[in-house]
Amino acid sequence: MIVSASNKHLEQILFIERASFSKPWTEYHFKSDLNNKISVNWVFLKNDQAVGYLFGWHVMDEYHLNNIAVAEPFRGTGIGVHLLKNMELHLKEIEVKSVFLEVSSSNLPARKLYEKMSFLPKGERKDYYTKGDDAVLYTLEF
């Protein structure tokens, strides 16, 4: 089940985040987004536990997907696809026209997922994450 993310999910989100990324968002980042009026965020619940999340900002007719992750035991089960489809349905309802994101060029599972979901690579940012770790910019147009 997908629901809006809230502070009650924060501990589980942080656990997933820290296990998923070498430079994870901090608790401050997530709290800021949960309290930001332009932030639109969801969690995927399994047995009342957050096992995946998607965070982003809605600005005018655009959405910037800032962060998405799925707990390791649940990767490859379609949770990321469900979160992205839920995002897409919601954004179409509120007449968002474009979704933007950046992802590490070396994160092949994420890139494969985005391309499966019709995101198109539109550019690159050299050394965006660290020296030698470029970002690939993706766009999804509705």
N, C-alpha and C positions, 0 to 999 in steps of 0.2 A: 504494500500500500504506500502511496506517495502522499505526503502531507507537507504543508509549509514548515520550514525549519524554524525552531524557536530555541530559546535559551535552555529549555529542558533537554535538548538533544546535544548540547555543547560538549559534554564529556565524551560521548560516543564519537562525535565528529572529530574531536581532537585526537582520539585514539587512532581513527582511520587515517587522518592527515599525517600524523607522525610516522605511521607505519608505511605510508605510501610515497613520501617525498623526502629527498635528502635535505632540502631547505623548506621545511613545512611552514605554513602560516602559523602565527602565534595565536594564543587565546584572544589577545587584543584585536587581531585582524577579524576573527570570527565575530566577537562581540560587537565590534564596530559595524560590521555588515548586518548583523541581526537587528541593529538599532537604526540603520540608515534607511530613510524613506524611499530611496531609489533602488534599494537592494531587494531582489526577488529571489527567494531561495527555497529549496525543497530537500527533504530527506526521504529515502526509501526505507520503510520499516518492515522488519520481519520479526514476528513475535514481540512486538513493541520495542524492538531495538533498532537503532539507525545502523544500517549496513552500507549505505551509500548516500551521497549528497551532491547537490549542484547549487552553486552560488553565482549570482551575477547581478549586474546593474541594468535597470531599464531607464534609458534617457531618451525622451521624445519618441521617435519611431525606431530606436535601435536598442539592442540588448548586447551587453558585453559579458560573455561567459567567463567568469574569473577563476572558478575552481570547481572541479568535479573529481570525485574519487569513490571507489568501492572497496570495502573491506576485502582483504586478500582471500579469505575462504570463499567469497561469493563472486570473485572475478570470473568472467567467462560464462555467467549464468543469465546474461541479458539485462541486468540491473542498470548498467550504463545506458543501454538502448532505451529502456523504459523511462529513465530520468530525462533523456534528451527528447523523446517523443512527448512526454508530459510538458516539458518546456516549450516545445514547438506549438503544441495545441493551445497552451495558455497565451503565448505571444501572438499567435494568429488572431485569437479572440480579441485582444486589445490592440490589434492593428499595427504591431511591430513589423517593420519591413526587412530588417537585417540583423543577423547575429554575428558577432565578431569574437575571436579568441586567438590566443597564441599558445603554442605548445612546443616543448623542447624537440628539436629535430631528431634527437635520439630516442624519443618516447614512441616507438613504433606501434605498440598496442593502442595507444590513444589516437595516434594519427590514423590508423586503420579504422578505428571506431568512427571518427569524425567523417572520414571519406565514405564509409558505409552509410552514414546519415546525411549524405549529399553536401557536406561542407567542401568548399573548394580552396586549395592553397592559393593565396594571393600575394605572398611576399615573404620576406625573411628579415629578421633583425639579428645582425651579427653580434655574438657574445652577449646576448640579452640576459641570460641567466648567470653565466660565468664565462671566463675566457675559454673559448672553444665550444661553448654550449649555446648554439644559436636557437632562436625562436622561429617557428614557421607560423605565419599568420593565415588564419582560415576565416572564410566568410560563408554564411548561409543566407541566401536571399529568398524571401517569400513572394 
